[in-house]
Amino acid sequence: MLDALKVFTTVTVGLMVGVEFSVAFVINRILDALPGDSGQLGRAHGGRMLGAVMPVWYIGSLALSAVWAVAGWHDSGARLVVTAAALLIVSVIMSILLLVPINNRGKTWTPENRPDDWKEQMHRWDRFHYVRVAIIVAAFALLAAALL
């Protein structure tokens, strides 16, 4: 049962990393290259869609990692799992304090109501997101290493 938890947790975190990596390095670059207001509208839609899903994914990944850390406390990779869980905690706190406030504003914007500094705010979100991606990539790598 513990082996199934380990694999499920690693796959769950890995898929989350893949989504967040693609947002950072593919989707947002595509949206930024679209003409007119299309990119801003796409970011607003993405903020609404992913803003509804990602909190569950982040908290779920953290919970799975915590269960793995407790259940596998005496395994050789336990310290790696605890460190991964700590990194996931950092990613959740960072999300709540830095990324969610910007996302909550941005997902309501239209070309008619967006602030003058909307691009600056989106670039700030992108910079925070790059750091968050690095953190969750590290957590995923630690979980994968703990499987060995």
Steps between C-alpha positions, in 0.01 A plus 500: 500500500785737583659431162175596325486822706859584403433452130165682509653794687795525262276483194259759645781744577664428165184579309460823698858593413428431133194724497674784683813467283289520184316806633832672573693412189240424232145623562583848628754553222232405244244730664747789514562465125132519402378819335281761662319411819506124438792433731349688792165328450678163482688568822174601672333178385802293603499672838138404554541142378830412665419716802217258576706182454849576622422566869359148530801360314753687715333412830438143384865458401610637835259270687617194306862590570426546869327161519796341322742669742310369802429151363853455372679669788741210544581464129836612370344779290294652780715811526461562129121476530493734801712750307271468197197559723672808648558634150134438416406696813716787374326481161156515663595795721658677206188438293268637766709806581640596158332332204133462598444873565629588154308213342177603676529845350609384156226243453237775517664733249358578163637749246248749640581473871865397525739738675767690311774289662340164416803383299734587786279303740499201265879515469526512882277191516724332240815569705344359818373204299852421369622477858202283598568268205862461611381413851250237388750353250739456793223338707420263215866407456526423871191280490632317195834447676319370809341230285848357443 
